[in-house]
Amino acid sequence: MTLGIEVERLEKHYGDHRAVDGVDLQVPVGTVLGLLGPNGAGKTTTVRMLATLIPPTGGRARVCGFDVATQPRQVRELIGLTGQYAAVDKDISGRDNLYLIARLLDLPKKRAWARVEELLERFDLVAAGGKLVREYSGGMRRRLDLAASLIGNPRVIYLDEPTTGLDPRSRNGLWDVVRDLVAEGSTVLLTTQYMEEAEALADSVVVMDNGVVIASGTPAELRARVGGQTLRVKPVREQDLTAVVNALATVRLTGHVDHEAGLVQLPISGPDDLTDAVRAISGSGLAVSAIDTSTPSLDEVFLTLTGKQRDVVELQR
């Protein structure tokens, strides 16, 4: 497996504050890693170290085999970065923004203009290319910002909460661009607080909180870690909720009453549990209006994992 990004025990301290505290990451070439976490989790600090913008306090990080601390110039030649806020100049046109960056990257004039027009077309900005960026919508600015980060054809792309504040249409358009980049072989590190975004784009997910990694895996693996499937049983009569719990207990299943939703729910570990539960309810003679199963959403996984971690940290204090 060839790695686009490899991080080992990466740390960043500010005095006594450990913003990043021993993070490990591996991102294979041509894949997307979703880096999730609440505000202050250490996501952006991690990206800034990987982009050579700030030096690590400890640990090691390599991008396409180059060390971010000892070989920063080689790393910068390989990466593109789109931060949380569009970093384009509002007082010049979109076309001139891209041309300026192309020239800063030492592209010859003719090649620079060709690359600018190619990216304007790719991001559906040809018609707006001559307008001042201050006249752009938020979605257009984000697309221009991403286009700017791709001027140098980077092999590794950092997207730090790229769709914050975008409307659904602009967000979906940006997702399509990311998918295209990955299909062409780019490696992407995506930080986000949107679980739907991670589900849509990420091959694997890492959850950070308080500067440390608290979980990692595919979205399906993280759901399984939180509890797999949940069975929900809704009796016709609300007064039968306790009777449903008792029926489930006869097959050694523990149900929990949700009075607000008027149902009983319980975790199930496989088809045997489901079969036993259905038989128990059927044999009880209770009238049931609905019985179904659900898989935890990535939102539920995120809240469960980060909630547990915060509890641990508070206890340690």
Backbone hydrogen bonds, N-H to C=O, Kabsch-Sander energy under -0.5 kcal/mol:
donor,donor_aa,acceptor,acceptor_aa,energy
4,G,27,V,-2.8
5,I,27,V,-1.5
6,E,62,R,-2.5
7,V,25,L,-3.1
8,E,60,R,-3.3
10,L,23,V,-2.5
11,E,58,G,-2.5
12,K,20,V,-2.6
14,Y,17,H,-3.2
17,H,14,Y,-2.0
18,R,16,D,-0.5
19,A,12,K,-1.2
19,A,17,H,-1.0
20,V,12,K,-1.8
21,D,211,G,-3.4
22,G,10,L,-1.5
23,V,10,L,-2.3
25,L,7,V,-1.5
27,V,5,I,-2.6
29,V,2,T,-2.5
31,T,28,P,-1.1
33,L,188,V,-2.5
34,G,32,V,-0.6
34,G,204,S,-2.8
35,L,33,L,-0.6
35,L,190,L,-3.7
36,L,34,G,-0.8
36,L,206,V,-3.0
37,G,192,T,-0.7
41,A,38,P,-1.8
46,T,42,G,-1.9
47,V,43,K,-2.2
48,R,44,T,-2.7
49,M,45,T,-1.9
50,L,46,T,-2.2
51,A,47,V,-1.7
52,T,49,M,-1.6
53,L,48,R,-2.5
54,I,48,R,-1.1
57,T,11,E,-2.7
58,G,11,E,-1.3
60,R,8,E,-2.4
62,R,6,E,-2.9
63,V,66,F,-2.8
64,C,4,G,-2.2
64,C,62,R,-0.5
66,F,63,V,-2.0
68,V,61,A,-2.5
71,Q,67,D,-2.4
75,V,71,Q,-1.8
76,R,72,P,-2.6
77,E,73,R,-1.4
78,L,75,V,-1.7
79,I,75,V,-0.8
80,G,156,V,-1.8
82,T,158,Y,-2.7
83,G,81,L,-0.5
90,K,88,V,-0.6
92,I,89,D,-1.0
94,G,128,A,-0.5
94,G,131,K,-1.4
95,R,129,G,-2.9
97,N,93,S,-2.1
98,L,94,G,-1.9
99,Y,95,R,-2.2
100,L,96,D,-2.5
101,I,97,N,-1.7
102,A,98,L,-2.4
103,R,99,Y,-2.3
104,L,100,L,-2.0
105,L,101,I,-1.5
106,D,103,R,-1.9
107,L,102,A,-2.3
112,A,108,P,-3.1
113,W,109,K,-2.5
114,A,110,K,-1.8
115,R,111,R,-2.3
116,V,112,A,-2.3
117,E,113,W,-2.4
118,E,114,A,-2.0
119,L,115,R,-2.2
120,L,116,V,-2.5
121,E,117,E,-2.0
122,R,118,E,-2.0
123,F,119,L,-2.2
124,D,121,E,-1.3
125,L,120,L,-3.5
126,V,120,L,-0.6
129,G,125,L,-0.8
129,G,126,V,-0.9
131,K,128,A,-1.7
133,V,92,I,-2.1
134,R,90,K,-1.9
135,E,132,L,-1.9
136,Y,133,V,-2.0
141,R,137,S,-2.2
142,R,138,G,-2.1
143,R,139,G,-2.1
144,L,140,M,-2.5
145,D,141,R,-2.6
146,L,142,R,-2.3
147,A,143,R,-2.5
148,A,144,L,-2.4
149,S,145,D,-1.6
150,L,146,L,-0.7
150,L,147,A,-1.0
151,I,148,A,-1.1
153,N,150,L,-2.2
155,R,78,L,-1.7
156,V,78,L,-2.2
157,I,187,T,-3.0
158,Y,80,G,-3.1
159,L,157,I,-0.6
159,L,189,L,-2.8
160,D,82,T,-2.9
160,D,158,Y,-0.6
161,E,159,L,-1.0
161,E,191,T,-2.2
164,T,161,E,-1.2
166,L,163,T,-2.1
171,R,167,D,-2.6
172,N,168,P,-2.6
173,G,169,R,-2.0
174,L,170,S,-2.0
175,W,171,R,-2.2
176,D,172,N,-2.0
177,V,173,G,-1.6
178,V,174,L,-2.2
179,R,175,W,-2.5
180,D,176,D,-2.1
181,L,177,V,-2.3
182,V,178,V,-2.3
183,A,179,R,-2.3
184,E,180,D,-1.3
185,G,182,V,-1.8
186,S,181,L,-2.3
187,T,155,R,-2.2
188,V,31,T,-2.5
189,L,157,I,-2.5
190,L,33,L,-2.8
190,L,188,V,-0.6
191,T,159,L,-2.8
191,T,189,L,-0.5
192,T,35,L,-1.7
195,M,193,Q,-0.8
198,A,194,Y,-1.7
199,E,195,M,-2.6
200,A,196,E,-2.1
201,L,197,E,-1.9
202,A,198,A,-2.2
203,D,32,V,-2.3
204,S,32,V,-1.5
205,V,217,G,-3.2
206,V,34,G,-2.8
207,V,215,A,-3.0
208,M,36,L,-3.3
208,M,206,V,-0.5
209,D,212,V,-2.3
211,G,41,A,-2.0
212,V,209,D,-1.8
214,I,207,V,-2.9
214,I,212,V,-0.5
215,A,207,V,-1.1
217,G,205,V,-2.1
222,L,218,T,-2.3
223,R,219,P,-2.0
224,A,220,A,-2.1
225,R,221,E,-1.8
226,V,222,L,-1.6
227,G,223,R,-1.4
228,G,223,R,-1.6
229,Q,268,I,-0.7
230,T,294,S,-2.7
231,L,266,L,-3.1
232,R,292,D,-3.2
233,V,264,V,-3.2
234,K,290,A,-3.1
236,V,287,A,-2.7
240,D,237,R,-1.9
241,L,238,E,-1.7
244,V,240,D,-2.1
245,V,241,L,-1.9
246,N,242,T,-2.4
247,A,243,A,-2.2
248,L,244,V,-2.2
249,A,245,V,-1.8
250,T,246,N,-0.9
250,T,247,A,-0.7
251,V,248,L,-1.4
252,R,249,A,-1.8
253,L,248,L,-2.0
255,G,253,L,-0.7
256,H,265,Q,-2.7
258,D,263,L,-3.2
259,H,257,V,-0.7
262,G,258,D,-1.5
263,L,258,D,-1.8
264,V,233,V,-3.0
265,Q,256,H,-2.5
266,L,231,L,-2.0
268,I,229,Q,-2.4
274,L,270,G,-1.6
275,T,271,P,-2.6
276,D,272,D,-2.7
277,A,273,D,-2.4
278,V,274,L,-2.4
279,R,275,T,-2.3
280,A,276,D,-2.3
281,I,277,A,-2.4
282,S,278,V,-2.5
283,G,279,R,-2.7
284,S,280,A,-1.1
285,G,281,I,-0.6
285,G,282,S,-0.9
286,L,281,I,-0.7
288,V,286,L,-0.5
289,S,234,K,-2.4
290,A,234,K,-1.5
292,D,232,R,-2.2
294,S,230,T,-2.1
301,V,297,S,-2.1
302,F,298,L,-2.7
303,L,299,D,-2.6
304,T,300,E,-2.4
305,L,301,V,-2.9
306,T,302,F,-2.7
307,G,303,L,-1.8
308,K,304,T,-2.1
309,Q,305,L,-2.1
310,R,306,T,-2.2
311,D,307,G,-1.8
312,V,308,K,-2.0
313,V,309,Q,-2.4
314,E,310,R,-2.4
315,L,311,D,-2.1
316,Q,312,V,-2.2
317,R,313,V,-1.5
